[in-house]
């Protein structure tokens, strides 16, 4: 298991290094593999494509925040997540600049909805959610990820803590209970 994790992190580190001189669109899997000293089969064993690798990097950040909070996502966890993005701003700015169909933006929106759905299903002890809640989850996921992308892309003079509070305070009570438990694998 440690070898698998180490290999994934090697691809992640190498992608970050390559982004210093290239856009995500310019980076080819074959070039990433060559820079890692790995073959393409190794890459495709772990990831579907480079966008899956980018999504994995995001999810590792998200999971790290949740692990430290026992799966509960409150204002403090939103602050930690934004601080992590701020620390890795260069990477996230570069990957957010990619607008392909497999973009990080699409992935983040789905992750937000899926984690929130799992938490609400568990919290409400039900197998399905109302159309209103499903709509609210999607609406706020798009709003949250769009605002996060804008915050990463431009310096508005708002630090991570302040921005997290703005996002948290403006998220619907239908979607973000205080606190909501986000269930992760």
PLY file of the C-alpha trace (Angstrom):
ply
format ascii 1.0
element vertex 185
property float x
property float y
property float z
element edge 184
property int vertex1
property int vertex2
end_header
0.00 0.00 0.00
2.84 2.42 0.80
4.35 1.77 -2.64
1.04 2.62 -4.33
0.69 5.80 -2.30
4.32 6.73 -2.94
3.87 6.25 -6.68
0.77 8.45 -6.71
2.60 11.16 -4.77
5.55 10.93 -7.19
3.20 11.60 -10.11
1.61 14.46 -8.13
4.95 16.08 -7.30
6.17 15.72 -10.87
2.97 17.24 -12.25
3.39 20.20 -9.91
6.98 20.63 -11.09
5.94 20.46 -14.75
3.23 23.07 -14.19
5.93 25.62 -13.37
6.80 25.78 -17.07
3.69 24.41 -18.82
-0.07 24.68 -18.75
-2.01 21.59 -17.79
-3.20 21.29 -21.38
0.43 21.18 -22.60
1.44 18.37 -20.27
1.12 14.92 -21.83
0.91 11.72 -19.78
3.89 10.29 -21.68
6.01 13.32 -20.69
4.85 13.06 -17.07
5.80 9.38 -17.02
9.20 10.09 -18.57
9.88 12.78 -15.94
8.94 10.27 -13.20
10.97 7.43 -14.70
7.77 5.36 -14.91
5.97 3.73 -17.80
2.49 4.68 -18.97
1.01 1.43 -17.67
2.05 2.44 -14.16
0.34 5.81 -14.56
-2.84 4.25 -15.96
-2.89 1.69 -13.17
-3.39 4.58 -10.74
-5.21 7.24 -12.81
-7.55 7.40 -15.83
-5.82 10.52 -17.15
-3.97 13.63 -15.95
-7.26 15.18 -14.83
-7.87 12.19 -12.59
-4.44 12.87 -11.04
-5.40 16.52 -10.47
-8.67 15.40 -8.89
-6.76 12.95 -6.67
-4.50 15.78 -5.46
-7.58 17.87 -4.60
-9.24 14.96 -2.84
-6.11 14.31 -0.75
-6.27 17.89 0.49
-10.00 17.59 1.20
-9.56 14.22 2.96
-6.74 15.58 5.12
-9.00 18.37 6.37
-11.81 15.89 7.09
-9.51 13.42 8.87
-8.46 16.11 11.30
-12.11 16.91 12.01
-13.53 13.42 12.34
-15.55 13.92 9.15
-17.40 17.01 10.39
-17.23 20.02 8.07
-17.67 23.28 9.95
-16.32 26.79 9.52
-12.95 25.69 10.89
-12.64 22.98 8.23
-13.57 25.43 5.48
-10.81 27.72 6.78
-8.31 24.85 6.77
-9.29 23.89 3.24
-8.89 27.44 1.97
-5.57 27.79 3.80
-4.38 24.63 2.05
-5.45 26.09 -1.31
-3.74 29.36 -0.44
-0.52 27.53 0.41
-0.72 25.67 -2.90
-2.17 28.63 -4.81
0.25 28.29 -7.75
-0.88 24.70 -8.43
-4.59 25.42 -8.07
-4.38 28.57 -10.16
-2.72 26.62 -12.97
-5.22 23.75 -12.91
-8.22 26.07 -12.63
-7.02 27.77 -15.81
-7.78 24.54 -17.68
-11.34 24.54 -19.02
-11.55 21.09 -20.59
-14.47 18.77 -19.94
-12.41 17.00 -17.26
-11.55 20.20 -15.43
-10.94 20.43 -11.71
-13.97 22.70 -11.44
-16.33 19.91 -12.55
-14.67 17.47 -10.19
-14.87 19.79 -7.19
-18.55 20.41 -7.84
-19.26 16.68 -7.92
-17.15 15.98 -4.83
-18.97 18.71 -2.89
-22.37 17.34 -3.88
-21.47 13.70 -3.24
-19.94 14.27 0.19
-22.80 16.53 1.24
-25.38 14.03 -0.05
-23.76 11.19 1.94
-23.79 13.31 5.07
-27.40 14.43 4.68
-28.64 10.92 3.87
-26.98 9.64 7.02
-28.10 12.62 9.12
-31.72 12.29 7.95
-31.64 8.47 8.05
-33.13 8.21 4.57
-32.36 6.73 1.14
-33.18 9.85 -0.87
-33.31 13.61 -0.57
-35.98 15.99 -1.78
-35.62 17.76 -5.13
-35.24 21.02 -3.19
-32.23 19.73 -1.25
-30.68 18.12 -4.37
-31.07 21.44 -6.20
-29.64 23.39 -3.26
-26.62 21.09 -3.05
-25.85 21.59 -6.75
-26.54 25.32 -6.63
-24.27 25.93 -3.66
-21.60 23.56 -4.98
-21.38 25.59 -8.18
-21.42 28.86 -6.25
-18.85 27.69 -3.70
-16.42 26.26 -6.27
-16.80 29.31 -8.52
-16.11 31.67 -5.63
-13.15 29.55 -4.55
-11.74 29.62 -8.10
-12.11 33.42 -8.24
-10.45 33.80 -4.85
-7.50 31.65 -5.92
-7.15 33.40 -9.29
-7.22 36.97 -8.01
-6.01 38.68 -4.88
-9.04 40.47 -3.45
-7.30 41.33 -0.21
-9.39 38.79 1.69
-7.48 36.17 3.64
-8.49 32.51 3.83
-10.16 32.87 7.22
-12.31 35.82 6.16
-13.23 34.20 2.85
-14.14 30.92 4.53
-16.50 32.82 6.84
-18.13 34.58 3.87
-18.63 31.25 2.08
-19.86 29.48 5.19
-22.26 32.26 6.22
-23.76 32.34 2.73
-24.34 28.62 2.38
-27.93 27.52 2.73
-29.01 25.82 5.94
-30.62 23.19 3.69
-27.17 22.11 2.60
-24.76 23.04 5.37
-26.07 22.29 8.85
-24.03 23.56 11.76
-22.16 21.22 11.72
-22.86 18.75 8.91
-21.08 15.43 8.95
-19.46 14.68 5.62
-18.93 10.96 5.17
-15.82 10.00 3.28
-14.32 6.69 2.22
0 1
1 2
2 3
3 4
4 5
5 6
6 7
7 8
8 9
9 10
10 11
11 12
12 13
13 14
14 15
15 16
16 17
17 18
18 19
19 20
20 21
21 22
22 23
23 24
24 25
25 26
26 27
27 28
28 29
29 30
30 31
31 32
32 33
33 34
34 35
35 36
36 37
37 38
38 39
39 40
40 41
41 42
42 43
43 44
44 45
45 46
46 47
47 48
48 49
49 50
50 51
51 52
52 53
53 54
54 55
55 56
56 57
57 58
58 59
59 60
60 61
61 62
62 63
63 64
64 65
65 66
66 67
67 68
68 69
69 70
70 71
71 72
72 73
73 74
74 75
75 76
76 77
77 78
78 79
79 80
80 81
81 82
82 83
83 84
84 85
85 86
86 87
87 88
88 89
89 90
90 91
91 92
92 93
93 94
94 95
95 96
96 97
97 98
98 99
99 100
100 101
101 102
102 103
103 104
104 105
105 106
106 107
107 108
108 109
109 110
110 111
111 112
112 113
113 114
114 115
115 116
116 117
117 118
118 119
119 120
120 121
121 122
122 123
123 124
124 125
125 126
126 127
127 128
128 129
129 130
130 131
131 132
132 133
133 134
134 135
135 136
136 137
137 138
138 139
139 140
140 141
141 142
142 143
143 144
144 145
145 146
146 147
147 148
148 149
149 150
150 151
151 152
152 153
153 154
154 155
155 156
156 157
157 158
158 159
159 160
160 161
161 162
162 163
163 164
164 165
165 166
166 167
167 168
168 169
169 170
170 171
171 172
172 173
173 174
174 175
175 176
176 177
177 178
178 179
179 180
180 181
181 182
182 183
183 184
